[in-house]
């Protein structure tokens, strides 16, 4: 996938202009309405003639020549490959303390590699004068956020277990969610805003306080019809594959547990995920491809990511649960993208996301407290 390759340009982005020290020629376009001469850099030494097929297809992807940050590029590739290999080996071995530490080491290397690759890609695009979106690929940014978040959750989970805490408890889950969503925000600040690819205003945060409240309320008002549509889709899909996935935040049966779940699922998750999937991804794709494709592509990305949250006791069950999870996230993903683009405000999509999750969490507690026979 090209978007995942550090340093590649996004489709539709202009070619890089010749460097300031390069000798250049011009191609004059004749005619009454012709544009000014187009500067063309000299051919590279040993380059094939114009129009000839490349002799080494794809190898330019792995070269450091012309990179804006060659050190980041090399670190990105090496740490990602090494970390991925260590993690894979760790998951094949029986789980012991040593193996767990090995996997954690793989996570750390993967985090370093993916963050470095994201930074390298952003700096390369900026140096080439990309005018649509000059930040890291949304796919690459999400992968980096996922690995950094997983690493931090693992590190935070160690003292939780040492102190005798239950890592599955609502309070521990809230702590882990806070770490993950903070990772989304932190890497967006570092790799997107920090590199000048997008500003917070570009991502929909620029409205006045009164407008923000209006957008939040407008988004929240759309939650009920979206939940109704999602319920219909869930019923249809579940009847076909005979599988119903569990909620990532299951009901606890207590008022305190519900409050903790609401803080995590209806406040932290909507903010972090909307920054990632709408603020960065949908904005970047809208600039490159237009709003319609950005909404659809963003919804597909959002739905696919939530497949990772399901499991199963067999491959068949896991595939069925993954299909249901994907299908039920698609309607809300489309609604979130449409709200974000039409209102030009991330607060509208946060409002819908928060109300959607909040209503479902409350309904789950009600069903648990009043089971049907």
Helices and strands as residue ranges (DSSP letters): G 2-4, E 24-27, E 38-41, G 59-62, H 70-92, H 97-127, H 138-162, H 170-188, I 189-193, I 201-205, H 209-221, H 223-241, H 255-263, I 264-268, H 269-274, I 275-282, H 283-289, H 291-305, G 306-309, H 315-343, H 346-369
